[in-house]
Structure formats: C-alpha cells, structure tokens
Amino acid sequence: MFHLGCGERLEIAYDPDGLDATDPVSLGWIAGTTRPAALDHWIEAPYHSGDFGVGEVDGAALSRLIVDTLRGLGVASPEGLSLSDHAQRVGDYHVEFYGLTLGENP
C-alpha cells in the first residue's frame, strides 16, 4: 500500500489498488499522471507524496497524509497495520524493499 523510498531524498508511494479508498488527491497525494514520482519504487503506484531533501520535509504533514489515508480506509488503530518486506536476488545483489501494508502479514 505505501512504499517509502529514501536516500538523498524521501518520497512515499501509495497504491490504493483494490481498496475502497477516499479520493487520494483530495487527501494530498500527487497523481503520477500529473507529476511522476521522482524516486524509483518497487511498486507501480499511481500516487506519491512528492519528494523531499534533507531538512525539507514537514514530518507532521507527511504523517497526517498517511494517517488521514488510513482513516479514510477504515483503519481504526495501528493494530490493523503491519510492516512488510520484499526481497529478491538480482545477480550478485540481495535487494530488500520495505513498506507499510494493511494486516497482510501475520
């Protein structure tokens, strides 16, 4: 559902696929068709938070964006969420991806 991309810049991708979601743009998400994501994300997400450099991000606003999105999806508490990871081997490299999902993992 959410994928955090970070390094020199921070960006959160959001994919409401299959969810009965409130209009993401009305919550503050940027549609990829309006402005493509700046960072590479392991999910093809149609929305993103915009990208921020060190010292540029408003942490409270970014947190509200995620919390408001989850509340719009009917998530009553953090107990309905889980951190997930996805890993794969590409040649000699082991790549791990992290994200926040709705109760996907036990």
C-alpha positions in Angstrom: 0.0 0.0 0.0 2.7 2.5 1.0 6.3 2.3 -0.1 9.0 4.6 1.4 11.8 5.5 -0.9 14.7 7.3 0.7 18.4 8.1 0.2 19.3 11.7 -0.7 15.6 12.3 -1.0 12.4 10.9 0.7 9.2 10.0 -1.1 6.2 7.8 -0.2 4.4 6.0 -3.0 0.7 5.0 -2.4 -1.3 2.3 -4.3 -5.0 2.0 -3.3 -5.5 -0.9 -5.8 -8.4 -3.0 -4.7 -9.3 -0.8 -1.7 -12.4 1.3 -1.2 -10.4 4.5 -0.8 -11.2 8.1 -0.4 -10.0 10.2 -3.4 -6.2 10.2 -2.8 -5.8 13.6 -4.4 -8.3 15.2 -2.0 -6.1 13.9 0.8 -3.0 15.5 -0.6 -1.4 12.7 -2.7 0.0 13.7 -6.0 -1.2 11.7 -9.0 1.6 10.2 -11.1 -0.2 11.3 -14.2 0.1 15.0 -13.0 3.7 14.7 -11.8 5.6 11.4 -12.0 7.3 10.1 -8.9 10.9 11.4 -8.6 12.3 8.2 -7.0 12.2 4.6 -8.1 9.7 2.5 -6.1 9.3 -1.3 -6.2 5.6 -0.9 -6.7 4.0 0.8 -9.7 2.0 3.3 -7.6 -0.4 5.8 -9.1 0.1 8.3 -6.3 3.1 9.8 -4.3 3.8 12.3 -1.6 6.3 14.4 -3.6 10.0 14.1 -2.9 11.9 16.0 -0.1 15.5 16.6 0.6 17.2 16.6 4.0 15.6 19.4 6.1 12.8 20.0 3.5 10.1 17.6 4.7 7.3 18.6 7.1 7.2 15.4 9.1 3.8 16.3 10.8 2.2 16.9 7.4 3.5 13.7 5.9 2.3 11.8 8.9 -1.1 13.3 8.6 -1.2 12.4 5.0 -0.7 8.7 5.9 -3.0 8.7 8.9 -5.8 10.5 7.1 -5.5 8.0 4.2 -5.7 5.0 6.6 -8.6 6.5 8.5 -10.4 7.0 5.1 -9.8 3.3 4.5 -11.5 2.5 7.9 -8.4 1.5 9.8 -9.3 2.1 13.4 -5.9 1.6 15.0 -2.3 0.7 14.3 -3.1 -2.9 15.2 -4.6 -3.2 11.7 -1.3 -2.5 10.1 2.0 -4.3 9.6 5.4 -3.6 8.2 6.3 -5.9 5.3 9.3 -6.5 3.3 10.0 -8.0 0.0 13.4 -9.3 -1.0 14.9 -10.7 -4.1 18.3 -11.6 -5.5 19.4 -9.7 -8.6 22.6 -11.1 -10.0 25.1 -10.9 -7.1 23.0 -8.4 -5.2 20.4 -9.1 -2.5 17.7 -6.3 -2.6 15.2 -5.7 0.2 12.1 -3.5 -0.1 10.1 -2.3 2.9 6.6 -0.9 3.0 3.5 -0.4 5.2 0.5 -2.6 4.5 -2.9 -3.4 5.9 -2.6 -6.6 8.0 -1.0 -8.6 5.2 1.5 -10.3 7.4 0.5 -12.4 10.4 
